[in-house]
Amino acid sequence: MSAPFVDPLTIMLVAVAASTSLIALYLIEAAKGSKSLSNIAVPGMVIGFFDFASGFLMSFAWPFPGALSAYNMLFGDPMLFLGIIMIAGSYMLYRNIKPNIVSIFGFFLGIYLFVETYAIYALGLERGVDLYTALGLYFFSALAALLSPLVYINTKKNGYGAYYFLAALLIIAAFFAMLIGGVGIYGHLVSPP
């Protein structure tokens, strides 16, 4: 007797929304010059650990075989990397170190996400209504990640426009993640996997 398949994708999408919202909050608070940024550290570590663990599980042990295994990669790998970024950035905040260097790793995640954005469309990995929401999530996440080094090179002399711009991109990505996750939650409740 084999174990039943459990689809954790909906809670993972909620975690993506929480992660991107938390990063957006950090960017907004940093731009305003807040001195209490370390308050974000513990929630960032917790959600980062969840992202890492669920991304690791999906990348290496999710049960989609053959051609469907692309979905393991499509969502699991970026989730795993997002978890690493969240944990590293949160640890740096906890130690009162400005975590802007972590944005360099975000750049590489952005490249990966742009390739996946193209693959979603070109390979038909999503269709119909899900196509636009998936493309929205991946495109805005990719753009924010790819442009994240702007916060590393941004200084007070240049202002903090990059911080607000990246926060806006992340909030849009969080909206798409919650939209997909919310529809998925309802769908799973109507017809459990």
Salt bridges, closest charged atoms under 4 A:
ASP7 OD2 - HIS188 NE2 3.42
GLU29 OE2 - LYS32 NZ 3.19
